[in-house]
Amino acid sequence: MNYQLTIQYDGGRYKGWQRLGTTENTIQGKIEHILSELEGEIVEIIGSSRTDAGVHAIAQIANVKLKKVLTESEIKNYLNRNLPRDISICDVQRVPERFHARYQAKGKTYLYKIWNRDYSHPFMRKYSMHIEKTLDCDRMKEACRFFLGEHDFTAYSNAKSKKKTAVRRIHSITIEETDGLIQIRVSGDGFLYNMVRKIVGTLIEVGLNEMEPEKIPSILIAKERIQTGRMADACGLYLEKIDF
């Protein structure tokens, strides 16, 4: 039977979502290990998004096929009893056999948190990027419009990206500021390796008056990674939502 898992995790001490042959310290690897013990044989899960090292998730979606007859509650409880405390299974639902968490994902939303005060926040230091100088959110909002729509985001990808095309569509970018906490939401049909962190890095440069918003189109057209400059820290990034 095919099951959909809704997963939350603090990615701070992990090497990212994707299973790696060089380490067992990944989110996928930890969950697969527990499910394999439950199933009595090797189990592989499929995640909707391959979050980078240090990146968190509010609602990562994955699917897994199990032979053992179990209820959704039994699977959820077993996982939560045996997984590290920084990985939680929020929900388990049986889904049609053909459901595929990665191939059927039509859109993703990432949330980025910036603590924008001249002093650090003791309780957010692991979960946001600290920018001491005051950011101009109006300038940042102005810059957002240049990313909207369909573009070749080669300049905003990393050399490790193995996607056949760098063309992606950004549906929306919103910025909210409340008492020093700036939250940036980026929604699109998909994202390249490090793409959101580089977009946020550019918005930070604009907010610090280090770059003019009007320069963004020329960066996209040039497709040169060196022009993007700053990349935001991994600790402030969260996978917030997957659309199917």
C-alpha positions in Angstrom: 0.0 0.0 0.0 1.1 3.5 -0.8 1.2 6.1 2.1 1.7 9.8 2.1 3.8 11.2 4.9 3.7 14.9 6.1 7.0 15.6 7.7 8.4 18.4 9.8 12.1 18.7 10.6 14.8 20.9 12.0 17.5 20.5 9.4 20.3 22.2 11.4 22.3 19.1 12.2 21.6 17.2 8.9 23.3 17.0 5.5 20.0 17.8 3.8 16.9 15.7 2.8 18.5 13.4 0.2 20.0 10.1 1.2 23.8 10.1 0.6 26.2 7.2 0.2 28.9 9.0 2.3 26.8 9.6 5.4 23.7 8.3 7.2 23.0 11.8 8.6 20.2 12.9 6.2 16.4 13.2 6.8 15.5 10.7 4.2 18.1 8.3 5.5 16.8 8.5 9.1 13.2 7.8 8.1 14.1 5.0 5.7 16.1 3.3 8.4 13.2 3.3 10.8 10.7 2.2 8.2 13.1 -0.6 7.1 13.1 -1.9 10.6 9.3 -1.8 10.7 9.0 -3.6 7.3 11.8 -6.1 7.8 13.4 -5.2 4.5 15.0 -2.2 2.8 12.4 0.6 2.2 12.8 3.7 0.1 10.8 6.9 0.4 10.2 9.6 -2.2 10.3 13.2 -1.1 8.7 16.1 -2.9 11.7 18.4 -2.5 15.4 17.8 -1.8 16.1 20.5 0.8 19.8 21.4 1.3 22.0 20.9 4.4 20.7 23.0 7.3 17.3 23.8 5.7 14.1 23.1 7.7 10.7 21.9 6.7 7.2 22.8 8.0 5.5 20.4 5.6 7.7 18.2 3.5 5.6 15.5 1.7 6.9 12.0 0.9 5.4 8.7 -0.1 6.3 5.2 0.7 5.1 1.8 -0.3 4.8 -0.9 2.4 3.9 -4.6 2.2 3.1 -5.0 5.9 -0.6 -4.4 6.6 -0.7 -1.5 9.1 -3.0 1.4 9.9 -2.0 5.0 9.3 -1.9 5.5 13.1 0.4 2.6 13.6 2.9 3.8 11.0 2.8 7.4 12.4 3.2 6.3 16.0 6.0 3.9 15.2 8.0 6.5 13.3 7.5 9.2 16.0 8.6 6.9 18.8 11.8 5.9 17.0 12.9 9.0 15.0 15.1 11.7 16.5 13.2 14.5 18.3 14.1 17.0 15.5 12.1 15.0 12.9 8.3 14.6 13.3 5.7 12.8 11.2 2.6 15.0 11.4 0.3 12.9 9.3 0.1 9.6 7.5 -2.6 9.0 4.8 -3.1 6.0 2.5 -3.1 7.3 -1.1 -3.6 5.7 -4.6 -0.9 3.4 -5.8 0.1 5.8 -8.6 0.6 8.8 -6.2 4.2 10.1 -6.5 5.3 12.8 -4.2 8.0 14.3 -6.5 6.5 13.8 -10.0 3.0 15.0 -9.0 4.1 18.1 -7.2 2.9 21.2 -9.2 4.3 23.9 -6.9 6.3 24.7 -3.8 6.4 27.5 -1.3 9.5 28.3 0.7 9.6 30.6 3.7 12.7 32.6 4.7 13.1 34.3 8.0 15.4 37.3 8.8 16.0 38.7 12.2 16.6 42.4 11.5 17.8 44.1 14.6 21.2 45.3 15.9 21.2 42.5 18.5 20.9 38.8 18.1 17.7 36.8 19.0 18.7 34.0 21.4 15.7 31.9 20.5 15.9 32.4 16.7 19.6 32.3 16.1 19.4 28.8 14.7 16.2 29.5 12.7 16.7 32.8 11.0 19.5 34.9 9.4 20.6 37.8 11.5 21.1 41.1 9.6 22.2 43.9 11.9 21.8 46.8 9.5 18.2 47.9 8.9 16.7 46.5 5.7 14.6 48.7 3.4 11.6 46.4 2.9 10.0 48.8 0.4 13.0 48.5 -1.9 13.0 44.7 -1.4 9.3 44.5 -2.4 10.1 46.6 -5.5 12.8 44.1 -6.4 10.5 41.1 -6.1 8.6 42.0 -9.3 11.7 41.3 -11.4 11.7 37.7 -10.4 8.0 37.0 -11.1 7.0 35.0 -14.1 9.1 32.5 -16.2 12.9 33.1 -16.4 16.1 31.1 -16.9 17.5 31.1 -13.4 21.0 29.8 -14.3 22.5 32.8 -12.4 20.5 31.8 -9.3 21.5 28.2 -9.3 24.5 26.3 -8.0 27.0 24.4 -10.1 25.8 21.2 -8.4 22.4 21.5 -10.0 21.8 18.7 -12.5 18.5 19.8 -13.9 18.1 19.7 -17.7 16.7 23.2 -17.8 17.1 26.2 -15.5 13.8 27.7 -16.6 11.4 28.1 -13.7 8.2 30.1 -13.0 7.9 32.2 -9.9 4.2 32.8 -9.0 4.6 35.1 -6.1 7.1 36.7 -3.6 5.7 38.4 -0.5 7.6 40.2 2.3 6.2 40.9 5.8 7.9 42.7 8.6 6.7 42.5 12.3 8.8 43.7 15.2 12.1 43.0 13.6 11.2 39.7 12.0 11.1 39.7 8.2 9.4 36.8 6.5 9.8 36.2 2.8 7.6 33.7 1.0 8.6 32.5 -2.5 6.1 30.3 -4.5 6.9 28.7 -7.8 6.5 25.6 -10.0 10.0 24.4 -8.8 13.4 25.5 -7.7 17.0 24.9 -8.5 19.7 24.0 -6.1 20.3 27.0 -3.8 17.9 29.1 -5.9 15.7 30.5 -3.1 18.7 31.3 -0.9 20.4 33.3 -3.8 17.1 35.1 -4.6 16.9 36.1 -0.9 20.5 37.1 -0.9 19.8 39.5 -3.8 16.8 40.9 -1.9 19.1 41.5 1.1 21.6 43.4 -1.1 18.8 45.6 -2.4 17.5 46.1 1.1 21.0 47.3 2.2 21.2 49.6 -0.8 24.1 47.6 -2.2 22.2 46.9 -5.4 19.6 48.6 -7.5 16.5 46.5 -8.1 16.7 47.3 -11.8 19.9 45.3 -12.1 18.1 42.0 -11.6 16.8 41.6 -15.2 20.4 41.9 -16.6 21.6 39.3 -14.1 19.0 36.9 -15.2 19.8 37.5 -18.9 23.5 37.2 -18.4 23.1 33.7 -16.7 26.4 34.3 -14.8 26.4 32.9 -11.2 29.2 35.3 -10.1 26.9 38.3 -10.5 24.4 37.1 -7.9 26.8 37.8 -5.0 25.4 37.1 -1.6 23.6 33.8 -0.7 21.4 33.7 2.4 22.2 31.4 5.2 20.6 27.9 5.2 19.3 28.2 8.8 16.6 30.8 7.8 15.0 28.7 5.0 11.9 26.5 5.4 10.0 24.3 3.0 6.5 25.4 3.9 4.1 23.9 1.4 3.8 21.5 -1.6 1.0 21.8 -4.1 -0.3 18.8 -6.0 
